[in-house]
Amino acid sequence: MPKPYYITTAIDYTNGAPHIGHAYEKVLADAMARFQRLAGNEAYFLTGVDQHGQKVQQTAEKAGVPPREYVREVTDKFLALWERLGVRADGWVETIDPRHTRIVQDLLQQLYDSGQLYKKTTSGFYSNRQEQYLSDKDRNEAGEFGPEWGEVVQLEEENWYFRLSDHVPWLRGFLEATPDFVFPPNRMTQLLNAVNGSEGMDLCISRPKSRLTWGIELPFDSDFVTYVWFDALTNYISFAGYRDASPETSGLPSFDRLWPCDAHVIGKDILIPAHGIYWPIMLHACGFTDDQMPKLVVHGWWNVRGEKMSKSLGNVVNPNDIADVIGTDGLRYFLLSEITTGQDSDMSDERVLFRYNKELADILGNLLNRTLNMARKYLGGVLRHTAFDSPAQVALREKVASLPGAAMEHMKTWQIHRVLADCLDTARQANEFIDHTSPFKLAKDPAQADQVASIMGHVMEALAHLSVLLSPAIPAAAAKIQTQLGWTPPAGFTLQDLQWGLLPDGHTLGEPQPLFPKVLLPPPV
Ligand code: MSP
């Protein structure tokens, strides 16, 4: 049996409420997992939250609550949002989980035992925001540490270091031999440049408890907790059943079946150094072979009205506010149609309204609603297969038949926006087919009854196909389309089953209901 398609996202910091960037990444990964299942593959989707670290400790202190209580509150906000948006994960990460702690400590102990860790005192600059030491390479052209580092303080302290530099030659060779380690390809070029500049750089993997207690203790030195990234990256294996001490009861998947990860879906800011350098080196240093290295899918960032989203600019978009206006599938559709996977995109209320009103409401919703109403009027809501055919019918069937193959092709590089564009084009074509064939005029002449039935049948059949192809992106709306068509795909239905003739002769259609009611007020972007 082939291994499941294993897909993860970054785990979100619990030092604030979820924003639109978090929502995009989770919706993208969710749609990718759903698409794999639709293609007939088994999929395992892991996501969750990153609960440790100095930022969380500081925010909890400011809020006057213990960190454990604070992260619970924020974690619940993330969970509620994923539930609302239909982000359906198979596994859920919370880094305070004791099983995760055990694996992180196991790896640290293994590195310690194999002589890959050493202790030294350094003095240097430290970015509180990024929770890392800075070097001169991190200074900008003016020779300063730019605003992206937040507050930078000078520290002198003793810490534990990981001999990362010992593995840099291996990493360079691995990357050169494995161009598909990172998608999109231009990110590989950036990564290779960064690797070439990281010679002689070891990684500080501890933080003294004198300034950070909210973390996982080093198993061999109780004065320290581990660096939050060492903790966080390990989630991809610790929640995937790695060294599972109680596989019968843990509820975790079988690591041997699942690993390596087929897609770590992450934003561009956490490729270098975390996922592109630290993570493969951590795995390699712990004995993972080149064949056991995961793959990275790096997405771009959402800007808001041309500016970077930031608390200081006050333009952070809350996904709940948008979903309140255009619904959860309206939001999912916007996030997946408006961005090319791998590139940046921009949000504004105009773009949100355009995608919702002009595409979902005017094209897809309207097609379903007008055709169902006509079918009730002219056919009593029951489809009738007839021998009538014409080039317009043939063209619609050909367009529909091309969709599954095209979707498979687009999804090889996770271009779900192209799948959506093809679906919307098909709905547009079906609307034009109705306009040109004018069943509302033909219905007045009983001699044209076969042609009317054929037109209705073609559009309903096309909508059944569209409901399946759209289901990874907008699952709730797809299910509503199916209810209105009076048709649900049988269990185990895959893209290969998407053949003309889903709705049989004599099929009874469901009730028309507005699918995407028009929105007049702009959403708060
Ligand atoms: N906790 C770390 C990740 C650890 S993974 C082992 C982290 N958390 S985060 O909350 O800051 O970011 C989570 C994800 O959201 C990252 O992949 C990040 O790139 C993504 N995004 C944050 N802002 C974003 C946008 N404005 N647009 C799109 N994605 C963005 O980093």
Residues whose N, C-alpha, C, O or C-beta is under 5 A from the ligand:
A	BS01	MSP	A10 I11 D12 Y13 G21 H22 D50 A232 L233 I266 G267 K268 D269 I270 G300 W301 W302 M309
